[in-house]
Amino acid sequence: MRAQSAERRRFLRGLIVAVAGGVFLAVTGAFGSGGAPLPERLVYWIGIMVIGGLWGHVCAMLVSRFVDLDERPWLAVAVLTAVITGPLSVLVWAATGLFFVHRLYPLAGLPQLFVPVLIVTAAISALNVFLGRATPVQTHAASSATTARSVRFLERLPMKLKGAAIQAVQAEDHYLRIHTDRGSDLILMRLSDAVEELEGLEGAQTHRSWWVARDAVRGVERGDGRAVLTLEGGLRAPVSRRYARALREADWW
């Protein structure tokens, strides 16, 4: 599925960045590790970076619930760095002592590791956030060989909305609010899964919380680097900065 594939790509990208960062730190002998043989440095740094990357992936999933990683990337980098650095500093403190001197360093040495871990974490977080900025997922109208009945999402419409024209789908916590020309209603579903099932209708994800049917757009308001789409009936749908350029190039306005 498209959502699962995108999640796998994000995970693999983060893993690749972690391994590449580990190789770079090992080869350069970063932060005083140059006295150890290169094979040992590679094992140490790649291991630290991969474990840190896994922790960072968990943190990113949590942080993304509260901070839009695409709309406010620098805030996301700052929050991720703050969340990741503390526990990772403890890991580096323990691993460094056990790996190089085969015993734990005194606790007094822990604060000295904080700044190096902070620097590396900030750099890796920035890479992952900016490499992960995506283009809007677009859905396409059914071809002549298919009909609207082939749109799987239509089967999920509540009884009172059966046969209605979908104007937009809006995420609300764990639910989706389906906006139609006959009113709106809620269903339990993720937006990423809904976008996959909306294939067959012409539209696009305009925001991490919105999918909009292209035929429903009646106007656009722009200002302060943002855009808002006005839909039939007066409904207003936001457009994320990360999606605005791609939608404009696709002649949405």
Secondary structure as UniProt FT lines:
FT   HELIX           2..28
FT   HELIX           30..35
FT   HELIX           38..63
FT   TURN            64..66
FT   TURN            69..71
FT   HELIX           73..96
FT   HELIX           97..101
FT   HELIX           107..109
FT   HELIX           110..131
FT   STRAND          138..139
FT   TURN            144..145
FT   HELIX           148..150
FT   HELIX           152..156
FT   HELIX           159..161
FT   TURN            162..163
FT   STRAND          166..172
FT   TURN            173..174
FT   STRAND          175..180
FT   TURN            181..182
FT   STRAND          183..188
FT   HELIX           191..197
FT   TURN            198..199
FT   STRAND          203..207
FT   TURN            208..209
FT   STRAND          210..213
FT   HELIX           214..216
FT   STRAND          217..223
FT   TURN            224..225
FT   STRAND          226..231
FT   TURN            232..233
FT   STRAND          236..239
FT   HELIX           241..249
FT   TURN            250..251
//
